[in-house]
Structures are given as structure tokens and as C-alpha cells.
Amino acid sequence: MAVPPNSQQEMRQRNLSRVLYAVAAAGPVSRASIAARIGLTRASVSTLVEELLRAGFLVELGPGRSGGVGRPGNALALTGMGPCGIGAEIGVDHLTVCAVDLGGRVRVREGDERPNGEAGADSVLRRLNSLLDRVVTDAGAAGLRPAGLAVAVPGLVSRSSTNVVRAPNLGWHDTDLAAHLAPAGPPLPLRVENEANFAALAELWLSGESTARRDFIHVSAEVGIGAGVVLDGELLRGTRGFAGELGHVPVQPDGPRCACGGSGCLEQYAGEAALLRAAGIAVRGAGGRTAALARLRARAEDGDEASLRALRRAGKALGIALTGAVNLLDPRAVLLGGALAGLAPWLLPPLERELRQRTAAPDAVPEVAVSAVGSDGPSLGAAHSVVRSVLDDPLPYAVAR
């Protein structure tokens, strides 16, 4: 339940935020439409809008929808200048950095496709700093000011910290990103989060009002397998911030040894490396894992039995692991994201079959679908987390007048 503001200043901040979110959701939109959307009087909304225009968060575009009778008012939109969010993803074999403006548009994007698993944290983070410098510089040239930096990593991150406790597929232990990241320009607030969590937040925020889900498990599958759990519109982080480690749920207790130290983890059956190995496909040459997964898909389309068998095994393992989460959490949907989303035609049937057979409550099998945000979900979720911090409390980011 939302806590009511306890001062006039907090009420003003909240109402400014409500106006910005209304424009973000429905813009370009008139003052009258905003008033109807958030339940304030037109006079109150006009006062708030004028303040946001002066502060540089909104722009007027000319006559737009009025939301009622009478002459249309000037349409309002979020500015394409000013504060922006910088989001980054550290993957096992790639780095991605993007700048997203207040309207949610990706204005700058840079990537680096090379293996990170054996490079060491210092080397990887130096390359990430280089990408960040380029993105911040290009964002500045486009009239944008970074409001913060958020980084998605494939590992355990201590809650409310910037410390990566363990990232087995990178070989990192107790790596504090704040000690390594210093992009050009003024210091930026830094947030570090598990990549599956940021991908789930991207799904929550970017799927659109018509298809928005507020209770789901988002499976983010690449070399490792993580899950972001969203319940009633809120990300479930757990006491220490370690919730969602689906890849290390055992599906066969006496199965192969895992990098986490356990045995028979889901990752050993449905992670990319395990899946390719079971299909007899080696990762080599140009394109690495991406090319190997493309070969797997092509072989599955051609009916290659080894590939189909490997995919059925992976889908079944996903279904077994997810059944425990479904019985425990009762989500409305299970969404498959990351690189394995491209293999959904073969993974989803055995996954759904396991859920139907194992879900305890009658008629409680969740919808199973492919994520709408694609492989950029972690970096987009990261950047949008910064944008939303601006929309939540805009005045500290106002332009100087």
C-alpha cells in the first residue's frame, strides 16, 4: 500500500511525479487528459505542468487531444533533452551500454562482443569503462545529462550494495563495481543488480498497458539461468538480494557437478553449454555461442534427433524447476527470455507439459510465453531504473534557470 505524503513538499513532489508518469504512459497528451488520468483538477495540473515546463522536463508540441469537450489544448511530451539513464550489462561473452531518455527512447548504444569469463574482472571493467565513456560523451552531444548508472551482472549482488558476491560464469568473487567504474564527467549514482532482475523489470515496465503483467516469473537464460520474480508489480529480491537463482535449483540431485558447488542443477541441463553439449554442437570459430545456437536451431528445424532430444530434455528440466516456483508463488505467467527464447518452439511444449502435470492447484497453470523485451532486457531494465528515479523525484534533476 502506498504511504501517503506527510508534508506539502512531499505532496508536491508526488504530484509532479504523477504528471510525468501520465505523460510517459499516454503522451503526447493535453493538460485536460492528464487531469482526467490522475484525478486532479485542471487548474492543479496546469500549475504542475508549468513548473515542469520551466524545469525542462516537458515540452509543448502544439494542439493535441483534449480529453473532453472544447478546444484541444497543447499536447505535452517528455523532453528529448536533459536527464537520461545509463544502463549496462556485463554478459559472459558481451558488454552492452545504452543511454535512454525520459521518454524511454534508446538514444545511444554501444557493445563489445568478446568472452569475459576468463578475462578477469579488472580487464572486463576497464573495457566497460571505455564503453561508458563513449556513451556518456555521445549522450552529451545529443543534449542529454546522465542522471545515474545501473549495471546488470550475471551473479549474486548484495542487496542495496554494488558488490558482486559471486558470479560463477565470470569467475568473480566479492567484486565491488563502485571501485572500478568511473565514467567520464561528474560522478554518477551507481546501482548494481542481477541481470535477471533487470530483465524482469524491463518486462514489467515496457510491455505496454494492454499486455502488462504484474505477477510473473521471467526466466533469463544464457550460459547461466536466472529468474526475476515480480509479484503484485514488485520485484522479489529476498532478504540478502539473492532471490531468483533458478539455475541452481536441483532437478536431478545425483546429476552432474555444477560451478556453484551443487549437483544436478537446472543449469547443467538447460544452460546453453549443457544444451549445446547434449546436441553435439561445439562452440568454436566466428560467432561463438551465438553461431552455435543458430546451428542448433537450424538442426532442430531440420528434424535432427540429437538436437530435438537435447531440447526436450532442457524443456523438461525447466518445467521441473519452475513447477516448484509456481507451486510456491502462484504467478499468472512464466516468461522465457534471453538467448533460449529463440528456441521456444521446442522448449515450451515439454516445459508446459511438466507444469500441467506437477502444478498442485487445479486450473492454476500459468500462461507460458516468450518475453516481450528480447535480449536487451537487462540493459534496458538497468537504464529505465535510472529514468524512473528521475520521474519519481524530478526536481533534483531540473535544469538551472
Secondary structure, 3 states (H helix, E strand, C coil): CCCCCCCHHHHHHHHHHHHHHHHHHHCCECHHHHHHHHCCCHHHHHHHHHHHHHCCCEEEEEECCCCCCCCCCEEEEECCCEEEEEEEEECCCCEEEEEEECCCCEEEEEEECCCCCCCCHHHHHHHHHHHHHHHHHHHHHCCEEEEEEEEEECCEECCCCCEEEEECCCCEEEEEHHHCCCCCCCCCCEEEEEHHHHHHHHHHHHCCCCCCCCCEEEEEECCCEEEEEEECCEECCCCCCCCCCHHHCECCCCCCECCCCCECECHHHHCHHHHHHHHCCCCCCCCHHHHHHHHHHHHHHCCCHHHHHHHHHHHHHHHHHHHHHHHHHCCCEEEEEEHHHHHHHHHHHHHHHHHHHHCCCCCCCCEEEECCCHHHHHHHHHHHHHHHHHHHCCHHHCCCC
